[in-house]
Amino acid sequence: MNPLFQLSTRSYDKEILTVRKALEDLQQECNVKNGFIIEEPFTKFGWTFFNIQLSEEISKIIETSGMMEGALGYRIGEQLTNFVGHYLEGKGSNVRIKKIDYG
């Protein structure tokens, strides 16, 4: 299972650097290589949208390590979305996040 999230922002050039650094930090915390993919952005209505996909390995570590403790949501997907959103926010990002796939 490789969770896929859509991020949106009005300031892509600034946010992509923050998001990339935050995901690299998360990857390091989980001791994983190639833990995420950032897909090409597209613009619509003044917003820039881009997808990030977490590897199965990093998502499994996040789920089982206790990192998601306190993340709101009834389902694992909701909890993972909230965790990633809060993690990015804690690293200085202001993107909006939406889970678009889990498979």
C-alpha positions as a Markdown table, in Angstrom:
| # | Residue | x | y | z |
|---|---|---|---|---|
| 1 | Met | 0.0 | 0.0 | 0.0 |
| 2 | Asn | 1.5 | 3.3 | -1.2 |
| 3 | Pro | -0.6 | 6.2 | 0.1 |
| 4 | Leu | -1.0 | 9.0 | -2.4 |
| 5 | Phe | -1.8 | 12.6 | -1.3 |
| 6 | Gln | -2.6 | 15.7 | -3.2 |
| 7 | Leu | -1.1 | 18.9 | -1.9 |
| 8 | Ser | -2.2 | 22.4 | -3.0 |
| 9 | Thr | -0.6 | 25.8 | -2.5 |
| 10 | Arg | -0.6 | 29.3 | -3.9 |
| 11 | Ser | 3.2 | 29.6 | -3.5 |
| 12 | Tyr | 4.6 | 26.5 | -5.1 |
| 13 | Asp | 8.2 | 27.7 | -5.4 |
| 14 | Lys | 8.5 | 28.2 | -1.7 |
| 15 | Glu | 6.4 | 25.3 | -0.6 |
| 16 | Ile | 8.1 | 22.6 | -2.7 |
| 17 | Leu | 11.4 | 23.3 | -1.0 |
| 18 | Thr | 9.8 | 23.0 | 2.5 |
| 19 | Val | 7.8 | 19.9 | 1.6 |
| 20 | Arg | 10.9 | 18.2 | 0.1 |
| 21 | Lys | 13.0 | 19.0 | 3.1 |
| 22 | Ala | 10.3 | 17.8 | 5.5 |
| 23 | Leu | 9.9 | 14.5 | 3.6 |
| 24 | Glu | 13.6 | 14.0 | 3.6 |
| 25 | Asp | 13.6 | 14.6 | 7.4 |
| 26 | Leu | 10.8 | 12.0 | 7.8 |
| 27 | Gln | 12.6 | 9.6 | 5.7 |
| 28 | Gln | 15.7 | 10.0 | 7.9 |
| 29 | Glu | 13.7 | 9.6 | 11.1 |
| 30 | Cys | 12.2 | 6.3 | 9.7 |
| 31 | Asn | 15.7 | 5.2 | 8.4 |
| 32 | Val | 14.3 | 4.6 | 4.9 |
| 33 | Lys | 15.7 | 5.3 | 1.5 |
| 34 | Asn | 13.4 | 6.3 | -1.4 |
| 35 | Gly | 10.5 | 6.8 | 1.0 |
| 36 | Phe | 8.6 | 9.2 | -1.2 |
| 37 | Ile | 7.9 | 10.4 | -4.7 |
| 38 | Ile | 6.9 | 14.0 | -5.5 |
| 39 | Glu | 5.0 | 14.1 | -8.8 |
| 40 | Glu | 5.0 | 17.0 | -11.4 |
| 41 | Pro | 2.8 | 20.0 | -10.4 |
| 42 | Phe | -0.1 | 21.4 | -12.3 |
| 43 | Thr | -1.8 | 24.8 | -11.9 |
| 44 | Lys | -5.6 | 25.5 | -11.8 |
| 45 | Phe | -7.5 | 28.6 | -10.7 |
| 46 | Gly | -4.4 | 30.2 | -9.2 |
| 47 | Trp | -3.5 | 27.1 | -7.1 |
| 48 | Thr | -0.7 | 24.7 | -7.8 |
| 49 | Phe | -1.4 | 21.1 | -7.1 |
| 50 | Phe | 1.1 | 18.3 | -6.7 |
| 51 | Asn | 1.0 | 14.7 | -5.5 |
| 52 | Ile | 3.3 | 13.0 | -3.1 |
| 53 | Gln | 3.4 | 9.2 | -2.7 |
| 54 | Leu | 4.8 | 7.5 | 0.3 |
| 55 | Ser | 6.6 | 4.2 | -0.1 |
| 56 | Glu | 5.0 | 1.1 | 1.5 |
| 57 | Glu | 8.1 | 0.8 | 3.8 |
| 58 | Ile | 7.9 | 4.3 | 5.2 |
| 59 | Ser | 4.1 | 4.2 | 5.6 |
| 60 | Lys | 4.4 | 0.9 | 7.5 |
| 61 | Ile | 7.0 | 2.4 | 9.8 |
| 62 | Ile | 4.8 | 5.5 | 10.5 |
| 63 | Glu | 1.8 | 3.3 | 11.2 |
| 64 | Thr | 3.6 | 0.8 | 13.6 |
| 65 | Ser | 6.1 | 3.0 | 15.3 |
| 66 | Gly | 3.7 | 5.1 | 17.3 |
| 67 | Met | 4.4 | 8.2 | 15.3 |
| 68 | Met | 0.7 | 8.6 | 14.5 |
| 69 | Glu | -0.3 | 8.6 | 18.1 |
| 70 | Gly | -2.8 | 11.4 | 18.6 |
| 71 | Ala | -3.5 | 11.7 | 14.9 |
| 72 | Leu | -7.3 | 12.2 | 14.4 |
| 73 | Gly | -9.4 | 9.9 | 12.2 |
| 74 | Tyr | -11.4 | 6.7 | 12.3 |
| 75 | Arg | -9.6 | 5.0 | 9.5 |
| 76 | Ile | -5.8 | 4.5 | 9.1 |
| 77 | Gly | -6.0 | 6.6 | 5.9 |
| 78 | Glu | -7.5 | 9.6 | 7.8 |
| 79 | Gln | -4.9 | 9.2 | 10.6 |
| 80 | Leu | -2.1 | 9.0 | 8.1 |
| 81 | Thr | -3.3 | 12.1 | 6.2 |
| 82 | Asn | -3.6 | 14.1 | 9.5 |
| 83 | Phe | -0.2 | 12.9 | 10.6 |
| 84 | Val | 1.5 | 13.9 | 7.3 |
| 85 | Gly | -0.4 | 17.2 | 7.3 |
| 86 | His | 0.7 | 18.1 | 10.8 |
| 87 | Tyr | 4.2 | 16.9 | 10.1 |
| 88 | Leu | 4.5 | 19.2 | 7.1 |
| 89 | Glu | 3.0 | 22.1 | 9.1 |
| 90 | Gly | 5.4 | 21.5 | 11.9 |
| 91 | Lys | 8.3 | 21.9 | 9.4 |
| 92 | Gly | 6.9 | 25.2 | 8.2 |
| 93 | Ser | 4.7 | 24.2 | 5.3 |
| 94 | Asn | 1.3 | 25.8 | 4.6 |
| 95 | Val | 0.0 | 23.4 | 2.0 |
| 96 | Arg | -3.4 | 21.9 | 2.0 |
| 97 | Ile | -3.4 | 18.1 | 2.0 |
| 98 | Lys | -6.0 | 15.6 | 0.7 |
| 99 | Lys | -5.7 | 11.8 | 0.5 |
| 100 | Ile | -6.6 | 10.7 | -3.0 |
| 101 | Asp | -5.5 | 7.0 | -3.0 |
| 102 | Tyr | -4.4 | 4.2 | -0.8 |
| 103 | Gly | -3.3 | 1.2 | -2.8 |
